[in-house]
Amino acid sequence: MNEEAARAELARLKVKRREMKDADIRAALDVRIKALEEQVQAAAAKAEEPVEAVPLREPTPQEREEADRLIALARLERNRGNKAKATELMKQAADIAPGSSVVLEALGDDLAERKQWKAAKENYTKAHAIDAKNVGLERKLANAALRSAGIGSIEDQLRSGLSDSTFLNESDAIAGRTAAIIMSVFLPGLGHIVLGRTSTGAIILGSWVALVIWLTVMKKDVAGLISMAMNTGMRTPNLLVMVPLLLMAIVWLGTLNSLTDKRKASRKKIDHPLPPADLPFE
């Protein structure tokens, strides 16, 4: 009997014992319950025993060279957009040289690109154990650890400004920025909320609703303003109605501008190296 079945049987017998009135049957059940409890405890202790990790074999120079070639081909295929072929080449490299830190790091990069952060973290951890002095690998491991916990990298949070709440993180963004802009066109503030920026979104949305209520109260003046614009000859409206209209225009334009500015700011600047101008002429 496995641990799960033993636990189920133990729970059933305990319920039966509470309902049983006969003393002899209760005593027999006590013996059986005690035996099952010992079995469950033994199974739990065995499960908690640390499993000794099998050390990865150091690849030979030929294996490392072949694995590097496959990784280079995989990156080339990925740049061409052939992700399935790239993943297949990565797996072939891992089969040839599973103990290579370069291969493990490349596997982690492939998994990270597909947002499989937990698996990427495992590969980065193995690679870091082999090449502990690799600073870039250590940074990737830290980023994967944050991502797998649903926090997201610190740089991404500061750069993109997806969250303005202590209780929200990148995983709370339930829509892309383009979709958020479209939502904000129809209802300002909603786009910020779906991106996880709930405080800003709530303020904008609340302001928009308040302005809509203000216009609803002045609906006769709104109708008069429309008729005056169309020159239909109705009574002159109270020009105070222009205040909520102007405020709504400011809120609407400001909301869209804040989202589009964030999108532009989130683009990474690529620094190109300067040409070696100080080399001697030959």
N, C-alpha and C positions, 0 to 999 in steps of 0.2 A: 504494500500500500504506500503510495507516494505521500508527500507532505500535505498536499491540498486535500486529498481524499481523507487523510487522517484527521485533519482539522474539521472537515465536514462531519465525519463520523463522531468526533469528540463533541461537537456542538449538539448533534442529535441525541447522543447518550445523556448529556447533561440535562437537556430538556425532559427526556424520558424519566430520568432519576427524580426530578422535581415533582413529576406527576405521579410517580409510583408510591403506593402506600405499603406494600409488602416489604418487611425488613430484610428478608433473605435476598429478594431480588435486588433491593437497593445495595446490599453488600456486594453482590456479584457485579453490579454495574460500577461500583466504586473501584473494584479491581481492574475492570476493563478501562475505565476512565484514566486511572493512574498509568496504566501501560501505554495508552495513547498519548498522554501528556509527555511521558518520557520519550516516546518516538518523535513527537513534534519538536521537542527541545533539542534532541540529537540532530534532527534534520536541519534545524535552524542554525545550530552551532557549526555544522559541516558547511552550510552555505556561506557562513561568514568567514571561513578559513581563506586566507589570501592565496590566490592562485599564482604560482610562480610563472612569471612571464618568460616566454621562450626568446632568448636573444636572437636578434636578426643576424644572419650571416653576412660578413663583410664581402662585398662583391669583388671579383677579380678585375684587373684593369680592362680586360676584353669585355666583360659584362658591363662595366661602368661606361665604356666607350659606346657600346651598342645601346645602352639605356639612354645616354645623352643624345644619341642620334634620333632615337624614337621620340624623345621629349621635344627636340627641335622640330621634328616633323609634325608632332601634335600641335605645337604652338602655331606652326604655319597653317595647318588645317583649320585651326580655330580662327585665325585672322581671315581666312577665306570664308568663314561662316559655316564650315562643315563640323559642327560640334560633335556629332555622333562618331565620326571618324577620329576626331581628336581624343575623345574619351577612350575609344578602342586602343589607340596607340599608347595612351597613358597606362592602360591596364597591361599591355604587353611589356612596357618598360618596368612596371612593378613586378611582373612575373620573372623578368630576367635579373633584376637587381633590387630585391625588396629591402636590402639593408643599406641602400644608398640614401644619404640625406637629401641629395639633389632630387632624386625620384620622389621621395616622400613629400618634399616641399612642393614639387610640381603637382602631385596628386592633391595636396591641400589647396593649392591655387585653383585647380580645376573644380574641386568641390565648393570652394568659397565663391567662385564665379556663378555656380548654380545655387547659391544660397543655402547649401547644406553645411551649416556652420559647425554642428556637432561632429560630423565626420571629418571636416577640415581640421578642427581642433585636435582630433586624435592623430591625424597624420603629421601635423605640425609638432605635436608633443614628441612623437617618435623621432622626427627629424632633428629636433632640438636636443634630444638625448644623445644623438650621434655627433652633432655639430653644435656644441653649446656656446661657441664664441661668435656665432652668426647673428649679428645685431638685427639684420633685416628679418631673419626668421623669427627671432624673439618678438619683434614687433607684430608680425603676422599672427603669432600664437596668442599674444595679448588681445589683438583685435578679434580673433575668432572666439576667444573665451568670452569677451563682452557680447559679441553677436549671439552666441549660443545661449547666453542668459537673457536675450531679448533686450539688451541695453543699447547696442549700437556703438560704433566707435566715437570717441570724444571729438575727434576732428570733424566727423560728419555731423554730429549734433550742433557743434558751434558754427560750422560752415553753412549748413542748410537751415538751421533754426526751426526744425520741425516741431519742437516741443517747447512750450513756455511754462510747463507745469512740472512741479517736483514729482508728481505721481504718474506722469506719463513718460513714455519713451518712444523710440522709433517704431516699435512694434504696434503702437496705437494708431499709426497712420494707416487708414483703411482705404485710401484712394491715392492715385497719382496726382502730381501737381497740375497737369493739364486738366484732369477731371475736376480738380478743386477750383480751377479758374472758371470752368464752365458753370459749376454750381454757384459760384459767387456772382456770376452775371445775373442769375435769376433771384438769388437770395444771398446778399452780402453777409459774410460771417460764416456761412455753412462750409465754405471751402477751407477756412482756417481750422474749423472743428474736425473735419475728416482728416486733416494732416496732423492732428494731435496738438495743435496750438489752441487749446480750448479756452484759455483765459481771453486771448485776443478775439477769438471767434465769438465768444459769448458777449463781449462788450460791443462788437460791431453789430451782431444780430439784434441785441437788445436796443441799440440806438436806432437801427432800421425799423424795428417794430414800433418803437415810440413815435418815430416820424410818420409812419403809416397811420397810426391812430390819430395823430395830430391832423393829418390831411383828411381823415375820415370825418373828424369833428367839423372841419371847414369845407365839407364837400360842396356846399352851395357856392362858396367863393371859388372853389376849383372849377366848378361848372361855369361860373361867370367869367373866370380867366380864360377858359377855353373858348367861350362864345365871343369874348372881346378879341381874342387872337384871330378868330374866324370872321370877325366883323358881322356878327348876326344881330347886333342891336340889343342884347339883353343888358340888365343893369350892371353898373360898374362894380367889380368885386372889391373886397377888402384886400389891399395889396400886402397885408401881413401874411397872406398865403404864400407869398414868394419865399419867405424864410424857410419853412420846412422843405420846399422844393429845392432850394439851393443847398441846404444841408444834406438832403438825400443825394444830390448830384456829387457833392464832395465826398460823402461816405462811399458811394458806389465807385467813383474813380480812384479814391485812395485805397480801397480794398483790392481792386484789380492791380493797381500799381505795386502794392506791397507783395503780392504773389508773383508777379512777373519779375520784379527786382530780385526776389529770392532765387528765382530760377536762373537768372543771369549770373548772380553771385556764386551759385553753387558749381558753376563750371570751373574745372581746374585749369589753371594757367600752366602751359607747358613751357618750361625754360629750356631754350635751345643753347647749347654750348657755343661760346665765342670762338672764332677761328684763331689758330695759333699765330698771331701777328708778330710776336717777338722772336721768332726763330731766325737764325742766321741764314742769309741768302747763299745758295750754292750754285 
